[in-house]
């Protein structure tokens, strides 16, 4: 993995892109004390996309748990 510094406007959203066009975004709710997560995952078929969804969700939730502990 190669890190790259880019000059972008500041925001409260973290959006990550995958090479296959999939992505997820994490942001705080503007009205409630919670985190919102949005995802768009690409697969050859629905089953593959759902399997990828499960993997990505697991990693995201694991990282969130590490941060809030």
N, C-alpha and C positions, 0 to 999 in steps of 0.2 A: 504494500500500500504506500502511496506517495501523498504526503500532505502538501497542500498548496494554500498560500495566503492570498485571499482575494478581498478587494475593497467593496463591501456591500452595505446597504443601509441597515441600521440597527433595528431589530424587531424581537418580539417575544415568541417566535416560531422557529422550531428546528425541523427542517425538511431534509430528508435523506433520499437519494436516488440510487437505484441499482442499474447495472448495465442493461438489463432486459427491459427497462422502461417502468418497472415497478417503483413505488415510492411510499414513504410514510411521513407524516407530519405530526409533531407534538407541540401543543401550546397550552397555556393556562386558560381556564374559562374566564371570561370577562365579567360574569355575574355570579359565579358560584365558586366555592373553594375546592376545585377539582381540576384534573388535567384532562384535556381532550386529545384523542389520538385518531388520526385519519389515515387510511391506507388504500392503496390501489396496487393490486398484485397481478402480474401477468403469468399465465401458464398456457401450455398447449391445449388444455381443456379445463373444465371446472374443477375436476378432482385435483389436478396439479396445482391450480391456483389456491384451492382451499388448504392443501397440504403446506404450501409455502406460507399462507396466512398463519397457520398454526405455529410454524417455526419462528416467523418474525414476531408474532405476539409474545411467544415465550421469551425471546431475547429481550424485547422491550420491557416486559413486566419484570423480568429478573433485574435489569438495570435500574428500573424505578425503585424496586424494593431495596437495592443496595444503597441508593441515594437517600431514601427516607428513613433508613434505620439509624 
